[in-house]
Amino acid sequence: MRISSPLLDQQIDTITELRELYRASEARGARLRLLSTSGREMAQATPENSVDVLQRCAERLAFFVGKSRAEISMRPEDAGIAIYAPGEGNHIVGRINIDGLTGLEQIADREDAEAFRMHLELMGATIARMNDAHDRDRLLGTLQERELRLEYLVGRMFSAQEEERRRVSQELHDGVAQTATALVRILEGTTTNPNADIPAAERAKLAAIARDLVTELRGVIGGLRPTLLDDLGLEAALVALADALRADGYDVSVSLSKQPVAWPAHLETALFRVAQEAVANIRKHAGSSCRVEIELAVFDNEDGSFLRIQDFGKGCPSTQVESHSENAGSHVGIEVMRERMTAIGGGLRWTSVPKGGVCVVAQFPVTF
């Protein structure tokens, strides 16, 4: 026989309500633990461990809805519950396959279903972030590959150009220059032959023209490919440029690094071409008898080494600083020099000095 009283019924209702509140509180705690634990793991996921992290989170989600097994897939075409990327696109980025569960409508508790949906959103955001990282890495790899190919092609272009200059220089030396020299000797010989038909004054004039031709040819040959650069190296070629400036009346100081360097051919050629172009512009724009400094500094680091050529003359307008040399057979334009230095991993600064003159600095990497 059951004894009932209003007080006892009230106590039973209170206990029942407390139990329901406790169960609801535990359910909410379970939902919060699910979302916070998985959210923390997925936030720290990297492209290297993302698959393992997502699989653990998928298994945790399966346990939450009372299932024993789950599989995560990054392929949208696979079977399972769709995982969507965040944003307006609303495109599928993966699937989760949980035994006996085909959709959120099978989850009876509305709050559990909402927690399940929020968990899928976290997974979708993580997969989308990993996809973006993979896309960036792929694009970066493609860009780096293209840069390497471009650097190789530019290097090949400059090498082919130097080889062509060397060939033309050799042909001029062995052909036209030898013929002109022979002409000089013939004309000089006729000046001592009283029986020659050409008057002595005319013969002397022709001999002088022939000698000037030989001198000019040798200058062209040296501009195409100086033998000093091939025979004695960069330092000797820079000294030769300085000596030529002194012969023209310039006050030239030269400072060369004492650090021994086995110059790679492409680096040696690029630096000499920069110096050659700078000296050509000094002759064109600086005016006569100004001071010129040539400095080659070499340090055992990636970007500290440089070649500096600075004049203290009249300078030149900014429009002329960027112009190409008039004698395309002997000099190379400034923009081409920048490209040449970029191709070897260096850089070029060609600036007007406020107090007059131009400063050229070529920075370059060097390996000892």
Contacts in CASP RR format, 6 or more apart in sequence:
PFRMAT RR
TARGET T0000
AUTHOR 0000-0000-0000
METHOD contacts of the structure
MODEL  1
MRISSPLLDQQIDTITELRELYRASEARGARLRLLSTSGREMAQATPENS
VDVLQRCAERLAFFVGKSRAEISMRPEDAGIAIYAPGEGNHIVGRINIDG
LTGLEQIADREDAEAFRMHLELMGATIARMNDAHDRDRLLGTLQERELRL
EYLVGRMFSAQEEERRRVSQELHDGVAQTATALVRILEGTTTNPNADIPA
AERAKLAAIARDLVTELRGVIGGLRPTLLDDLGLEAALVALADALRADGY
DVSVSLSKQPVAWPAHLETALFRVAQEAVANIRKHAGSSCRVEIELAVFD
NEDGSFLRIQDFGKGCPSTQVESHSENAGSHVGIEVMRERMTAIGGGLRW
TSVPKGGVCVVAQFPVTF
27 109 0 8 1.000
27 111 0 8 1.000
27 112 0 8 1.000
28 111 0 8 1.000
30 64 0 8 1.000
31 64 0 8 1.000
31 111 0 8 1.000
31 112 0 8 1.000
31 115 0 8 1.000
34 60 0 8 1.000
34 61 0 8 1.000
34 64 0 8 1.000
34 115 0 8 1.000
34 119 0 8 1.000
35 115 0 8 1.000
35 118 0 8 1.000
35 119 0 8 1.000
35 122 0 8 1.000
37 60 0 8 1.000
38 57 0 8 1.000
38 60 0 8 1.000
38 61 0 8 1.000
38 119 0 8 1.000
38 122 0 8 1.000
38 123 0 8 1.000
39 57 0 8 1.000
39 122 0 8 1.000
41 53 0 8 1.000
41 56 0 8 1.000
41 57 0 8 1.000
42 53 0 8 1.000
42 54 0 8 1.000
42 57 0 8 1.000
42 122 0 8 1.000
42 123 0 8 1.000
42 125 0 8 1.000
42 126 0 8 1.000
43 126 0 8 1.000
44 53 0 8 1.000
45 53 0 8 1.000
45 54 0 8 1.000
45 126 0 8 1.000
45 129 0 8 1.000
45 130 0 8 1.000
47 130 0 8 1.000
47 133 0 8 1.000
47 134 0 8 1.000
47 137 0 8 1.000
50 126 0 8 1.000
50 127 0 8 1.000
50 130 0 8 1.000
51 72 0 8 1.000
51 74 0 8 1.000
53 126 0 8 1.000
54 72 0 8 1.000
54 123 0 8 1.000
54 126 0 8 1.000
54 127 0 8 1.000
55 71 0 8 1.000
55 72 0 8 1.000
57 72 0 8 1.000
57 119 0 8 1.000
57 122 0 8 1.000
57 123 0 8 1.000
58 70 0 8 1.000
58 71 0 8 1.000
58 72 0 8 1.000
58 96 0 8 1.000
58 98 0 8 1.000
58 123 0 8 1.000
59 69 0 8 1.000
59 70 0 8 1.000
61 70 0 8 1.000
61 96 0 8 1.000
61 98 0 8 1.000
61 116 0 8 1.000
61 119 0 8 1.000
62 68 0 8 1.000
62 69 0 8 1.000
62 70 0 8 1.000
62 98 0 8 1.000
62 99 0 8 1.000
62 101 0 8 1.000
64 112 0 8 1.000
64 115 0 8 1.000
64 116 0 8 1.000
64 119 0 8 1.000
65 98 0 8 1.000
65 101 0 8 1.000
65 107 0 8 1.000
65 112 0 8 1.000
65 116 0 8 1.000
67 98 0 8 1.000
67 99 0 8 1.000
67 100 0 8 1.000
67 101 0 8 1.000
68 99 0 8 1.000
69 98 0 8 1.000
69 99 0 8 1.000
70 96 0 8 1.000
70 97 0 8 1.000
70 98 0 8 1.000
70 99 0 8 1.000
71 96 0 8 1.000
71 97 0 8 1.000
72 94 0 8 1.000
72 95 0 8 1.000
72 96 0 8 1.000
72 97 0 8 1.000
72 123 0 8 1.000
73 80 0 8 1.000
73 94 0 8 1.000
73 95 0 8 1.000
73 96 0 8 1.000
73 97 0 8 1.000
74 93 0 8 1.000
74 94 0 8 1.000
74 127 0 8 1.000
75 94 0 8 1.000
75 95 0 8 1.000
76 82 0 8 1.000
76 91 0 8 1.000
76 92 0 8 1.000
76 93 0 8 1.000
76 94 0 8 1.000
76 95 0 8 1.000
78 94 0 8 1.000
78 95 0 8 1.000
78 97 0 8 1.000
79 95 0 8 1.000
79 97 0 8 1.000
80 95 0 8 1.000
80 96 0 8 1.000
80 97 0 8 1.000
80 102 0 8 1.000
81 95 0 8 1.000
81 96 0 8 1.000
81 97 0 8 1.000
81 98 0 8 1.000
81 101 0 8 1.000
81 102 0 8 1.000
81 103 0 8 1.000
81 104 0 8 1.000
81 120 0 8 1.000
82 92 0 8 1.000
82 94 0 8 1.000
82 95 0 8 1.000
83 92 0 8 1.000
83 93 0 8 1.000
83 94 0 8 1.000
83 95 0 8 1.000
83 96 0 8 1.000
83 120 0 8 1.000
83 123 0 8 1.000
83 124 0 8 1.000
83 127 0 8 1.000
84 90 0 8 1.000
84 91 0 8 1.000
84 92 0 8 1.000
84 93 0 8 1.000
84 120 0 8 1.000
84 121 0 8 1.000
84 124 0 8 1.000
85 91 0 8 1.000
85 92 0 8 1.000
85 93 0 8 1.000
85 124 0 8 1.000
85 125 0 8 1.000
85 127 0 8 1.000
85 128 0 8 1.000
86 121 0 8 1.000
86 124 0 8 1.000
86 125 0 8 1.000
86 128 0 8 1.000
93 124 0 8 1.000
93 127 0 8 1.000
93 128 0 8 1.000
93 131 0 8 1.000
94 124 0 8 1.000
94 127 0 8 1.000
96 120 0 8 1.000
96 123 0 8 1.000
100 106 0 8 1.000
101 107 0 8 1.000
104 113 0 8 1.000
104 116 0 8 1.000
104 117 0 8 1.000
105 113 0 8 1.000
107 113 0 8 1.000
107 116 0 8 1.000
151 343 0 8 1.000
151 345 0 8 1.000
154 339 0 8 1.000
154 340 0 8 1.000
154 342 0 8 1.000
154 343 0 8 1.000
155 266 0 8 1.000
155 343 0 8 1.000
155 344 0 8 1.000
158 266 0 8 1.000
158 269 0 8 1.000
158 270 0 8 1.000
158 340 0 8 1.000
158 343 0 8 1.000
159 266 0 8 1.000
162 225 0 8 1.000
162 269 0 8 1.000
165 224 0 8 1.000
165 225 0 8 1.000
166 224 0 8 1.000
166 225 0 8 1.000
166 230 0 8 1.000
168 224 0 8 1.000
169 221 0 8 1.000
169 222 0 8 1.000
169 223 0 8 1.000
169 224 0 8 1.000
169 225 0 8 1.000
172 217 0 8 1.000
172 220 0 8 1.000
172 221 0 8 1.000
172 224 0 8 1.000
173 221 0 8 1.000
176 217 0 8 1.000
177 214 0 8 1.000
177 217 0 8 1.000
177 218 0 8 1.000
177 221 0 8 1.000
180 210 0 8 1.000
180 213 0 8 1.000
180 214 0 8 1.000
180 217 0 8 1.000
181 214 0 8 1.000
183 210 0 8 1.000
183 213 0 8 1.000
184 207 0 8 1.000
184 210 0 8 1.000
184 211 0 8 1.000
184 214 0 8 1.000
187 203 0 8 1.000
187 206 0 8 1.000
187 207 0 8 1.000
187 210 0 8 1.000
188 207 0 8 1.000
190 196 0 8 1.000
190 198 0 8 1.000
190 203 0 8 1.000
191 200 0 8 1.000
191 203 0 8 1.000
191 204 0 8 1.000
191 207 0 8 1.000
196 203 0 8 1.000
198 206 0 8 1.000
219 330 0 8 1.000
220 329 0 8 1.000
220 330 0 8 1.000
223 276 0 8 1.000
223 329 0 8 1.000
223 330 0 8 1.000
224 329 0 8 1.000
224 330 0 8 1.000
226 237 0 8 1.000
226 240 0 8 1.000
226 272 0 8 1.000
228 236 0 8 1.000
228 237 0 8 1.000
228 240 0 8 1.000
229 236 0 8 1.000
229 237 0 8 1.000
229 268 0 8 1.000
229 269 0 8 1.000
229 272 0 8 1.000
233 263 0 8 1.000
233 268 0 8 1.000
234 263 0 8 1.000
234 268 0 8 1.000
234 271 0 8 1.000
234 272 0 8 1.000
234 296 0 8 1.000
235 256 0 8 1.000
235 296 0 8 1.000
237 272 0 8 1.000
237 275 0 8 1.000
238 254 0 8 1.000
238 256 0 8 1.000
238 272 0 8 1.000
238 275 0 8 1.000
238 294 0 8 1.000
238 296 0 8 1.000
239 254 0 8 1.000
239 256 0 8 1.000
241 275 0 8 1.000
241 276 0 8 1.000
241 279 0 8 1.000
241 294 0 8 1.000
242 252 0 8 1.000
242 254 0 8 1.000
242 292 0 8 1.000
242 294 0 8 1.000
244 279 0 8 1.000
245 252 0 8 1.000
245 279 0 8 1.000
245 282 0 8 1.000
245 283 0 8 1.000
245 292 0 8 1.000
246 252 0 8 1.000
248 283 0 8 1.000
248 288 0 8 1.000
249 288 0 8 1.000
249 289 0 8 1.000
250 282 0 8 1.000
250 288 0 8 1.000
250 289 0 8 1.000
250 290 0 8 1.000
250 291 0 8 1.000
250 292 0 8 1.000
251 289 0 8 1.000
251 290 0 8 1.000
251 291 0 8 1.000
251 292 0 8 1.000
252 291 0 8 1.000
252 292 0 8 1.000
252 293 0 8 1.000
252 294 0 8 1.000
253 291 0 8 1.000
253 292 0 8 1.000
253 293 0 8 1.000
253 294 0 8 1.000
254 294 0 8 1.000
254 295 0 8 1.000
255 293 0 8 1.000
255 294 0 8 1.000
255 295 0 8 1.000
255 296 0 8 1.000
255 297 0 8 1.000
256 295 0 8 1.000
256 296 0 8 1.000
257 296 0 8 1.000
257 297 0 8 1.000
257 298 0 8 1.000
259 298 0 8 1.000
259 299 0 8 1.000
259 300 0 8 1.000
259 368 0 8 1.000
261 298 0 8 1.000
261 366 0 8 1.000
261 368 0 8 1.000
266 344 0 8 1.000
267 344 0 8 1.000
267 364 0 8 1.000
267 366 0 8 1.000
270 337 0 8 1.000
270 340 0 8 1.000
270 341 0 8 1.000
270 343 0 8 1.000
270 344 0 8 1.000
270 362 0 8 1.000
270 364 0 8 1.000
271 296 0 8 1.000
271 307 0 8 1.000
271 362 0 8 1.000
271 364 0 8 1.000
273 332 0 8 1.000
273 337 0 8 1.000
273 340 0 8 1.000
274 307 0 8 1.000
274 309 0 8 1.000
274 337 0 8 1.000
274 340 0 8 1.000
274 341 0 8 1.000
274 348 0 8 1.000
274 360 0 8 1.000
274 362 0 8 1.000
275 294 0 8 1.000
275 307 0 8 1.000
275 309 0 8 1.000
276 330 0 8 1.000
276 331 0 8 1.000
276 332 0 8 1.000
277 325 0 8 1.000
277 331 0 8 1.000
277 332 0 8 1.000
277 333 0 8 1.000
277 334 0 8 1.000
277 337 0 8 1.000
277 360 0 8 1.000
278 309 0 8 1.000
278 358 0 8 1.000
278 360 0 8 1.000
279 309 0 8 1.000
280 325 0 8 1.000
280 327 0 8 1.000
280 330 0 8 1.000
280 331 0 8 1.000
281 316 0 8 1.000
281 325 0 8 1.000
281 358 0 8 1.000
282 290 0 8 1.000
282 292 0 8 1.000
282 309 0 8 1.000
282 311 0 8 1.000
282 358 0 8 1.000
284 316 0 8 1.000
284 325 0 8 1.000
284 326 0 8 1.000
285 314 0 8 1.000
285 315 0 8 1.000
285 316 0 8 1.000
285 320 0 8 1.000
285 358 0 8 1.000
286 292 0 8 1.000
286 311 0 8 1.000
286 312 0 8 1.000
286 313 0 8 1.000
286 314 0 8 1.000
286 315 0 8 1.000
286 316 0 8 1.000
286 357 0 8 1.000
286 358 0 8 1.000
287 313 0 8 1.000
287 314 0 8 1.000
290 311 0 8 1.000
290 312 0 8 1.000
290 313 0 8 1.000
290 314 0 8 1.000
290 357 0 8 1.000
291 311 0 8 1.000
291 312 0 8 1.000
291 313 0 8 1.000
292 309 0 8 1.000
292 310 0 8 1.000
292 311 0 8 1.000
292 312 0 8 1.000
293 308 0 8 1.000
293 309 0 8 1.000
293 310 0 8 1.000
293 311 0 8 1.000
294 308 0 8 1.000
294 309 0 8 1.000
295 306 0 8 1.000
295 307 0 8 1.000
295 308 0 8 1.000
295 309 0 8 1.000
296 306 0 8 1.000
296 307 0 8 1.000
296 308 0 8 1.000
297 304 0 8 1.000
297 305 0 8 1.000
297 306 0 8 1.000
297 307 0 8 1.000
297 308 0 8 1.000
298 305 0 8 1.000
298 366 0 8 1.000
299 305 0 8 1.000
300 368 0 8 1.000
302 365 0 8 1.000
303 346 0 8 1.000
303 363 0 8 1.000
303 365 0 8 1.000
304 363 0 8 1.000
305 363 0 8 1.000
305 364 0 8 1.000
305 365 0 8 1.000
305 366 0 8 1.000
306 361 0 8 1.000
306 362 0 8 1.000
306 363 0 8 1.000
306 364 0 8 1.000
307 361 0 8 1.000
307 362 0 8 1.000
307 364 0 8 1.000
308 359 0 8 1.000
308 360 0 8 1.000
308 361 0 8 1.000
308 362 0 8 1.000
309 359 0 8 1.000
309 360 0 8 1.000
310 353 0 8 1.000
310 357 0 8 1.000
310 358 0 8 1.000
310 359 0 8 1.000
310 360 0 8 1.000
311 357 0 8 1.000
311 358 0 8 1.000
312 353 0 8 1.000
312 355 0 8 1.000
312 356 0 8 1.000
312 357 0 8 1.000
313 356 0 8 1.000
313 357 0 8 1.000
314 356 0 8 1.000
314 357 0 8 1.000
315 352 0 8 1.000
315 353 0 8 1.000
315 356 0 8 1.000
315 357 0 8 1.000
315 358 0 8 1.000
316 352 0 8 1.000
316 357 0 8 1.000
316 358 0 8 1.000
318 352 0 8 1.000
321 334 0 8 1.000
321 350 0 8 1.000
321 351 0 8 1.000
321 352 0 8 1.000
321 358 0 8 1.000
322 334 0 8 1.000
322 335 0 8 1.000
322 350 0 8 1.000
323 333 0 8 1.000
323 334 0 8 1.000
324 333 0 8 1.000
324 334 0 8 1.000
324 335 0 8 1.000
324 336 0 8 1.000
325 331 0 8 1.000
325 332 0 8 1.000
325 333 0 8 1.000
332 340 0 8 1.000
334 348 0 8 1.000
334 350 0 8 1.000
337 348 0 8 1.000
337 350 0 8 1.000
337 362 0 8 1.000
338 347 0 8 1.000
338 348 0 8 1.000
338 350 0 8 1.000
341 347 0 8 1.000
341 348 0 8 1.000
341 362 0 8 1.000
341 363 0 8 1.000
341 364 0 8 1.000
342 348 0 8 1.000
344 364 0 8 1.000
344 365 0 8 1.000
345 364 0 8 1.000
345 365 0 8 1.000
346 362 0 8 1.000
346 363 0 8 1.000
346 364 0 8 1.000
346 365 0 8 1.000
347 362 0 8 1.000
347 363 0 8 1.000
347 364 0 8 1.000
348 360 0 8 1.000
348 361 0 8 1.000
348 362 0 8 1.000
348 363 0 8 1.000
349 359 0 8 1.000
349 360 0 8 1.000
349 361 0 8 1.000
349 363 0 8 1.000
350 358 0 8 1.000
350 359 0 8 1.000
350 360 0 8 1.000
351 358 0 8 1.000
351 359 0 8 1.000
352 358 0 8 1.000
353 359 0 8 1.000
END
